[in-house]
Amino acid sequence: MIVPARPHGPTFRPGAARTALLAAAALLTTFAATDAEAARRRTGSFDGTWNVTFATRAGNCSPTYNAPFLVQGRRVASAGGGKVTGGITGGGNVSVRISVGASVATGRGRLAGSTGSGYWSGLIQGDRCHGIWQATRG
C-alpha cells in the first residue's frame, strides 16, 4: 500500500488566515493607541480652558469667585480677567499665582480628566482669606 506524501510546510486555511490578520490589526491598533496616548501626555493632556470656582472658607472675602484659566502644555495662564501665572506637571499637579489689582492669591491642587480641585489662600482687597477651588474643563 502506498501512503501519499504529506505536503511540506503549512497548509492554507482561510479561517486561520483571517484570524491572524485580525490579531495583527488589533495589535497595530493597540500600538497606535499607546503612541497616541504618549503623544497626548507629552503635549499637554490638560490643554484647554478650565472654569474655576473659588469658595472662601475663612476670612472676610466674597463667598465665591469664578475665573477661567487656560492650560497650554505645562503653563497655566488667565483666560480672561486678572493675571494668572503657574504651571502643571504631567501628572496634573498644578500651582498658580493670581493677581487682580492689589489682590493676590496662590493656589495648589490637582487636575484629573476633566475636573480638578485644591486649596487657595491670599490677600483679597486687604483681607486675608483662604478656601478651596474646583475646576471643570470648559
N, C-alpha and C positions, 0 to 999 in steps of 0.2 A: 504494500500500500504506500502510495506517495502522499506525503503531507505537504500542502502548499507552503511555501516560504512566507514568513511574516515580513511585511514591508519594514524597512529600516526607517527610523525617525518617527516623529509624531504623526498621528492621523488627524486629519482636519475634521473638527466637529463644530458646526455653525453655532450651537448654543454656547460652547466654551469660548469661542472667539468673541461673541457678543459680551459675555460676562467679563472677559479680560479687558475688552475695550471700555466697558462701563467702569470697571475698577480703576483703570488708568485715568479716565476722565474725572472720577471722584477724587483721586489723589492729586491731580493737577489743580482742581478747584480748591482743595484744602490748602495747597501751597500758595495759590494766588490769594486766598482769603488771609492767610497768615502774613504774606508780604504786604497786603493792603492794610492790615491791622498795624503792622510795624511802621509803615509809612505814616499812618494816621497819628500814631504816638509821637513820631519824630517831628511832624509838622504842627502839632498842637491839637490834641483831641478835644480841647476845651474852647477852641476858637469860636467867636461869635459874641453876640450881645447877651448880657445877663442882667435880669431885672432883680435888683437887690432891695430888700426891705430891712431897715434897721429898727429894732424895737428897744426902747430905753428901759432898763431895769433899775437904774439908780441915778439920781441926780435930777436937777430941775431943768430938764430938756423936753422937747415935744415927745409924745409917746411913740411916734413912728416917723421915719423918713424913708423916702423911696428914691432910688437913683439907678440909672442904667450904667453898667460897666461894659467895657469892650476888652475881650481877651484875644490877643494875636500872638501866636507862638507862646513864648514864655513871659510876655509882658501883659500887664493889666493897665488900662487907661480909662478915662472918662468917655462915656458915650453921650454926654450931654449934661452940662451944668457942673461947675466946680472942677477942681484939678485932682486927678487920681493918678497916683504912680504906684507901681507894685509889680510883683512877679508871681509866677505859678510854676510848680515843679511838674514833671511828667506824671507824678502820682496824684496830682490835684491839690497839694498843699499850697495855699495862697496867703500872701500878706500884702496889705495895701496901706497907703497913706492918703487921706482925703483932706482937701482944704477948700473952704469956701469963705472968702473974706478973711476975718480974723479967727474963724472956727477951724480947728484941726482935729482929726481923729485918725487912729490907726486901727486896723482890723486884721485878724488871723482866722483861718479856718480851712475848710476843705471842700472842693468840688468833686462830685462823682456822678457820672452820667449827665443828667440834665438838671440836677439840683445841687445845692450846697448849703453850708451853714457854718457859723463860727461866732466869735466874740469881737466886740469893738470897745474902744474907750477913747475919750477925747475931751477937749475943752471946747464946748459949743456955746458961742455967744457969752463967754465969760463963766459959764457953769461947767464944772467937772462932772461928766456923765459916763456911764458905760452900759452895755447891754449885749444883745445877741443880734445876729443877722441871718437872713435866709435868702437864698437866690434860686431863680429858675432861669433856664436858658430861654431867651426870647426868640 
